[in-house]
Amino acid sequence: MSIFYYSYMINILVAGMIIAKIVFTCVVPSVHHPAYSWITWLLAVACSAFIVCIVQGHFRMAEIAQAVINILFCIALFSVEGDLAFLIKGKCYRKST
C-alpha cells in the first residue's frame, strides 16, 4: 500500500466527520443569516460528493494536500462546535448561559 492509499482513507474519514458534525449540530434559535445555512448545507453536499468520487475511483481528486486541508478544517469546525457562521464571522452571537 502506498501513502496515497492512506490519503484516500483519511479524506473519506475526515469528510464523513465533517458531514456528521454538520448534520448533528443544531443552533437554536438561529441568529445567523440564512446564507450561512445554505453554505453549511453546500459544504455537507460537497463532502459527500467527494466521498462518492473517491469510492468510484476518481483518485486524482484526493491528494495529500487535500487531506491536510480537510483535517485542519475539521479541527476548526469541531473547535467552534459545528457553528460555521462563527468560523466565517469570527465572533459569537450566541447568548452565554
C-alpha positions in Angstrom: 0.0 0.0 0.0 1.3 3.4 -0.9 0.9 6.7 1.0 -1.7 7.8 -1.4 -4.0 4.9 -0.3 -3.8 6.2 3.3 -4.5 9.7 2.0 -7.7 8.5 0.4 -8.8 6.8 3.6 -8.1 9.9 5.6 -10.1 12.0 3.2 -13.1 9.7 3.4 -12.9 9.6 7.2 -12.5 13.4 7.6 -15.2 14.2 5.1 -17.5 11.9 7.0 -16.7 13.6 10.3 -17.4 17.0 8.7 -20.8 15.7 7.5 -21.6 14.2 10.8 -20.7 17.3 12.7 -22.9 19.5 10.4 -25.8 17.1 10.5 -25.9 16.6 14.3 -25.2 20.3 15.3 -28.3 22.3 16.0 -28.1 26.0 16.6 -31.5 27.0 18.0 -32.7 29.7 17.7 -30.8 30.6 14.6 -29.4 34.1 14.9 -27.4 33.9 11.7 -28.3 35.0 8.2 -29.9 32.2 6.1 -27.0 32.2 3.7 -24.9 30.5 6.4 -27.3 27.6 6.5 -27.1 27.3 2.7 -23.3 27.4 2.9 -23.3 24.7 5.6 -25.6 22.6 3.5 -23.4 23.1 0.4 -20.4 22.0 2.4 -22.1 18.8 3.5 -23.1 18.0 -0.1 -19.6 18.7 -1.3 -18.1 16.4 1.3 -20.5 13.6 0.4 -19.8 14.1 -3.3 -16.1 14.0 -2.5 -16.6 10.6 -0.8 -18.6 9.3 -3.7 -15.9 10.3 -6.2 -13.2 8.6 -4.2 -15.3 5.4 -3.8 -16.0 5.4 -7.6 -12.3 5.6 -8.4 -11.6 9.2 -9.2 -8.4 9.2 -7.1 -7.0 12.2 -8.9 -9.1 14.4 -6.7 -7.7 13.1 -3.5 -4.2 14.2 -2.8 -2.2 14.5 0.4 -2.6 18.3 0.4 -6.3 17.9 0.2 -6.2 15.5 3.2 -4.2 18.1 5.2 -6.7 20.9 4.4 -9.6 18.6 5.3 -8.1 17.7 8.6 -7.4 21.4 9.5 -10.9 22.4 8.5 -12.4 19.5 10.5 -10.4 20.6 13.6 -11.6 24.2 13.2 -15.2 23.0 12.8 -15.1 20.9 15.9 -13.4 23.7 17.9 -16.4 26.0 17.2 -18.9 23.2 17.9 -20.1 23.0 14.3 -21.1 26.6 14.0 -19.9 27.5 10.5 -21.1 31.1 10.9 -18.8 31.6 13.8 -15.9 30.4 11.6 -16.8 32.9 8.9 -17.7 35.9 11.0 -15.1 35.4 13.8 -17.5 36.4 16.5 -20.1 34.6 18.5 -23.7 35.8 18.6 -25.0 33.1 21.0 -26.1 34.1 24.5 -24.0 32.6 27.2 -25.8 30.8 29.9 
